[in-house]
Structure formats: structure tokens, C-alpha cells
Amino acid sequence: MSNTQKCLTDPVQLTQALIRRPSVTPADEGAMDVVQGWLEDLGFSCTRLKYAEIENLYARRGSASPNLCFAGHTDVVPDGERAGWRCDPFAGEIKDGILTGRGAVDMKGGIAAWIAAVARLENTPGSLSFLITGDEEGVATDGTVKVVEWLKTQGEVIDHCIVGEPTSSAVLGDMIKVGRRGSINATITVTGKQGHVAYPQRALNPVPVLVDIMQVLNARVLDEGYERFLPSNLEITTFDVGNATTNLIPQKATGRVNIRFNPTHSGQSLADWMRGVCDEFAHKTGAQVEFKPTISGEAFLTEGGPFVEVILSAIREVLGTDADPSTTGGTSDARFIRSLCPVVEFGLVGQTMHQVNESTPVADLENLTRVYQRLIELYFARFAA
């Protein structure tokens, strides 16, 4: 085995190499080139897809079905206050068995572990593929969502997908994600008529109108929950008037809400409900009410079945752990991939993601690689013709 081949089987070295590329969204800093080089050494055909500033990569080895895809992202959040880090956040230092660096768990470590797992395998039936983006931590408009559309235009079939997000909660393998809640943000702007507080009859105060709208939205019980999902929740995230004058009725008031919702709803149905409330108050008060929704992703659930069981079995065989199939947490790029195929997320322990001193035990990187390797073996044993 050559030195290059040995490196490709070591998830710790691979993670360090990626951490040393400070790829804070939208910067790439050569991270995608590093991944592409490794995959080409492993026999993958790579296609680079750049949209605006964002580097993306789709790679495939083999042409037969089934096609098992690994999805991940090389971009990371900013390192924050450098003084709080115990080492350079982009050095990938190891001390006392702990690898520290931005992206160690979210999710350069996951990418490295899957690549190392593939490097340890003999040829597999079917195909393996990678969908790697540089736009997961940003607004996510030029990353996975566009690669998914490109895959559809190419007629590329992905049968199942693993997303390497850090889903484990307290210990490696205690949790996988079989679904995610949807997310919708809405900005509501009420425009009235500015005036003197002593002459309210000459003005139209937008603040009480916005308060009433928010009260109606906040008071609704959206649902009682859904299979494997908590009840949907609406949160008021800001209420802004910007009026520094004590004797002035302002002209405008703006508020924002976010709803994290389960499959009881769609983003559009929630947008329609909120717009209806806004229209009702505009008609009732004479104020102008502007409603702007942004649907970040729809709720989804990958039902239990052979694919989920393959993942749970691999974790159980290697780690001796019964993982919890969960739907908790925020959104991920799995919300885009779900339109192609069943998708499940599984990766490192996420307790330090986005924090100062993001880190992972090197033992977890090795154990995750072993689980991924076993997962791939079990997958093709189950799904290959």
C-alpha cells in the first residue's frame, strides 16, 4: 500500500488536512480541491459545479445500481473569538487524544470518515457517490439545492443517501436523524400614518396593529405533534419600530416570526394562514400590512424500513449501541436531497459544533469510519441485485 493509500484510510489525517483549509462560507480555500484529489485517487469520476461563489462537487464510482450517496459540506462557520480557542482553530491540533479545529465535527470529520471507509473497502457492487457542497452553513442557495436540480437534469439516479451531519448527542452512535422539521420565516411590516401623540385621530399607529397580529399568530396551537415529531412551534424573533422620539406616532412597525413545523403542515399552508391574518387586520384597521414569507425547507420523515435498519444494524454491530431514530434539531441539506431519494443523517457527536474549541476525540473518528465501512457493506448486501 502506497503512502497516499495509507493516508486515505486514516480519518484523522484527512480531517486535519480539511481543517487546515479555512473554508468559512462562502470561501473555499482549496478544500474542494483536496476532496476531489482524494476521490480521484480512489477511482471516482468528479464533476465540479460552481454556482456564484460556491464550489460544489459530485463524484461517482461505478455505473450499476444501487447508487449509495454520501452528502456533506466543506464550509464552516466563522471561528469567533480567537482568544477563546486553546489552539489555532485552523491548525487541526491533537492533544490528549482530542482533535480541535473549526469543522472537526461539523462536518469535515464526517467527510473524512466516509472517505477513509471507502478507501478500506474492496470493490463494491453497485455505485458509490459523493455530493459535497460549500454552502450549507450560509444561505444555502448555491449549494446542494442547485446540485440536486443538476442531478435531475442529468438523469442521475441516487437510490439512498447518508448525510454526515453530527447527529450523535452524548456519545457516538446514540442518535441518527430520520427526518427534520420544516422552517418558514416571515417578515410583517405594518405601515400607518405618522403623527403627534397628542392628536391620535390625525394618525394611524401601526404598533397596536402589529401587536394584535402577533398575538393572534402566537396564540394558535399549530398541532399536537406528529409521528416522531414534537408539536410545531411559532416564535416571534423580533419586533422593531426604531422610534427614538417620545411624542411621535411612528409610521412603520416590523416584526418577524419563525415556525419550525412537522409534516402536519407545509410551508405554503402556514404562509397562507399568516397572510390571511395579516389581510384581515389590514381590512379591519385600514393600515397597510405587508407579508413576506421565506420557506427554508419542508418537513420530512424517512420511514423505518430496510435502509434505516441497515444503518441501525451497522451502529449496533460496531459500537454495541441502539441508536435513537430522531427528528430533533434544525434544518440540514437533507431537506433538498429528500426529493431524490430516502435520506438519513448520521455522524459525530455534535455538542461542540459552532462553538469555540470545536473538537472530537480521535477515537470517535476511527469508530465512525468503522461504522461507515460496515454500513456500506450491509447496504450492498441488502440492496445490490
N, C-alpha and C positions, 0 to 999 in steps of 0.2 A: 504494500500500500504506500503510495506517494505521500509526501508531507502535505500536499494540498488535500488529498483524500482524507488524511487523518484529521486535518483541521475541520473539514466539513462534517465529521462525525462528533465534534466537540461543541456542544451548545454554548459552553461558557466562552470559548474563544470567539465564536460567532456573535454572541451578544455583545461582548466587549467591542468588537470591530464596528458594530452598528451604533453603539452608544457614542463612539468617538466621532461620529458624523452628527453634528449639532443641527438636526433637521427639524427645527421649530417651524410649524406651519406658517407660511407656505414654502419655506426654504427646504431644499432637498439636500444640499451639501454633499452630494455624491452617494447618499445612502442607497438610492435605487440602483446605481451602477454596481455597488457592492453586491446587492442581492442578485442582480442579473448575472454577474460573473460567477457566483456560486452555482446558480441554477444551470447555466450553460455548461459548467464543469460536470454537472450531474446528468447532462443529456437532454435538458429541456430546451424547447424552441421558445424564444422570448419575443414578445411584441411590446414595444414601448408606446404608450398612449399619453400624449401631453395635451392637457386642456388648460388654457390660460397659463397660469404659473405652475400648475400642478403636474408632477410626474406620477405616472401610473404604469403598472406592469401586469401583463397577463402572460403566463408561461404554461406550457403543456408538454408532457412527455407521454407518448403513446397516442394511438388513434382509436383504439377499441373502447367500447363501453363496458362497465360504467366509468364515468369520469368523476373522481372524488377531488374536490377543490378545497384548498386552504386559503382563507382570506385574512388579510391583516393590513396594518398600516405602519409605515416607517416614520411618519411625522409624530412629533411630540409637542406637549405644551411647553411654554417658557419655564426656565429653571427657577424663576422667582428670586428671592433674596439670597445672593451668593454667600453672604456671611453665615447663613444658617446651615450650609452644607458642610459635612465633615470632610469632603474632598471635592475636587473639581467635578461638577455634575456631568461633564462630557469626557471624563477620563476612563470610566469603567473600572475603578479600582476594587480590589478584593482584600478584605481584612476580616480575619476570624471567620472565614467561610461565608461572608456576606458580600455580594456584588452590588455596588452602589452606582447609580447613574440615572440620568433622565431617560426614560424609556425602558428601564430594566424589566419592569413588569407590564408596562402599557406602551407598546406591546412588542418591543424588539426582542425580548426574551422568548415570547411565543413563536415569532417567526423563526428565530434561531433553532428552537427545539424541534419544530416541524422539519426544517431543512436537515438537521442532524439525523432525525428519524428516517427520512427518505434516504440519506446517504448510507445508513446502516442496512438498508433492505436490499435483498436481491431483486431482480426484475419482478414486477408485479403484473398480473393480468389486468386488463383494462387500462385506464389512464389516470395520471395524477396531474393536477394543475394548481397554479397559484394565481390569486388575484390580490395584488398588493397596491395600495394607494398611498398618496402623500397628503390626503385631505380629509382624514377622519376627525382630527381634533379641531378643524376650522369650521367653516360654514357648510362644508360637505356638498358643494355644488359642482365641483370639477373633479371629483374623485370616483368612488365606487358607483355612484348613481349613473355617471356617464359611461363607465366601463361596462356596466350591466346592459345599457342600451346598445353599446357597440357589439357586445356578445350576441345580442338578439339579432342584430342586422347581419352578423356573420353566420348565423345559424349554428352557433356553438352551443352544444348541449352540456350542461353540468347536471349531474344526477343528484348529488348531495354535497353539502358544504359544511366545513368546520371553520368557525371564526375563532381566532386565538386570543380573544379578549381575556383579561384577568378576572375570570368568573369565580374562582375559589374564594371563599370567605375568610375562614380562620386557618385552615390547613389545605394543602394541595389535594384536590380531588373531592372536596366536600360539597361542591356545588357546580352544576352546569346550568346554562341558560337555554331553555327550550322555547322561549318567547320573550317579547318585550312589549311594554305599554307604548301606545302611540303618544304623540305630543303635538299640541297646537298652541301657538302663541297668538294673541290678538291685541291690537292697539285700538283703543277707543278714544276719539277726540270729540269733545263737545264744544261747539262754538256758539256763544251767546252774543250779548251786546254789552260792551264796556260802559261803565257809568260811575257816578258818585254814590257812595254807600248811603248817603242821606236821602237819595232820590231813587230808590229801587224800582219805582214804577217806570222810570225812564230807561231802565237797563234790563238785561236778561242774564241772570247769573248762571253760568254753566256748571258751577261747582255742585250745587244740590242735585242737578240733573245727573251728573256723573256719579255722585254718591248713591243715588237711587238705583241707577243701572247696576252698579257694582253690588249693591245689596241684593238685588234680585238674582244676579248671577251666582253670588256667593251662597245664597240660601238654598239653592236647588240641590237635592240629593241626586247625584247623577245615576247611581246604581248601587246594588248591594254586593257587587263583586262578580267574578266570572271564574270558570274553572282555572285553577292555579293562579288567578289574578286577584289582587286586592281591589277594593272599590276604587273607581275613578275619582280623582280629586282635582278641584279647581283652586288655584292660588292667585291672589292679587299680588303682583310683583312690584308695581309702582303706581303712584298717584301724584301727578305733577301739575302745579299751577304756575309756579315761578313768579308769584306776585309779591314784591317787596314793599308795596305801598299799602299803608293801613286803611286809607279811605277810598280805595279803588275797587270796584267790582271788576274782576278780570274778564277778558274776552274769551279765553280758552282754558280748558282743563283737559288733561290727558291721563289716561290710565292704561295699564297693561295687565293681562292675565295669562296664565299658562294652565292648560289642562293636560294631565297625564291620564290617559284613558285606556281601558281594557277593550276586548273585542265586542262588548255590548254596543259600542259606538263606532262610527267612522269619523274621521276628521271633518268631512263635509257636513255630516249631520249635526255636529257640535257647532260648526261655523254658522249653519243655517239657524240654529236655535239662538245663538248670541246675536246674530244680525236681526232676528225678529224682535228681540228685546230692545235693541237699540232703535229700531224703526218705530216701535210702539211709543217710546219716550220722546222721540223726535216729533211724532204726530201729536202727542199729548201736550208738550211744552212749547212747541214752536222753535226749539233750538235745532241747530244743525248738528247731527250726530254722524260722524264718520267711523266706519268699522273696517279694519284691515287685518284679516287673518293670515297666518302663515302655518301651514301644516308641515311639520318636520318629519313626520313618519306615521304610518298606520300601525295599530296594534296587530300582533300576530302570535300564533301558537303552533309549534311543531308537535303534533300529536304523538303520543307514545306509539312505538312500533319497532320494527327491526332496526332502523337506523339509530334511534335513541338507545335501544338495547345494546347495540354494538359498542357505543360509547360508554355506557354504564358498565358493561362487561369488561372492557379494557381497563377502566379505572379500578374495578373490583379485583381483577386478576393481578395487576401490578402493585397497587397500593393497599389492597385489602379494605377499601373504603366504599361504602354505599353512598353515591353522590345524590344530592337533592336536585331534582329537575325543577328549576325555579324560573320565575319571570320577573324578579325584582330588579331594581336599578334603573338607570337612564336608558337612552337610546344608543344604538350602535349601527354600524353599517350593515348588520344582518337585516335591517328593515328594507334595504334595497335588494339584497340578494334573494330574499324570500319570494320575489316574483319569478325567479329562475328555478328554484328547487327547494326541498326541505333544508333548513339550516339550523345548526345547533352551535352554541358558543361554549368553549372550554379552554381555560388557560390557568396561569399562575394565580397566586394569592394577591388580591387587589388592594390590600389595606394601605399601602403607601403610594398608590398611583396618584399622580398630580401633586404630590406633596414634596417638600424639601426632604432630601435624603431618600428618595425613591430607591427601593432595594429589594433583592431577593436572595435567599440562600442559594449557593451554587448547587447544593444537593437537590433543590427543587427543580432547577433547570435540567439536571440529569434525569430525575424521576419523571418529569413531564415528557422528555424525549422518549423514555421507555414506554410511557403510556401511549404517546402518539404512534410509536412504532407498532405496538400491539393493536392499536385501533385500526391502523391501515391493514394489518394482516387479517384481522377479524372482518373488516369491511369487505375485502375482496373474496374472502372465503364465503361470505354470506350473499354478496350481490353479483359476483362475476359469473357469467354463464358457463 
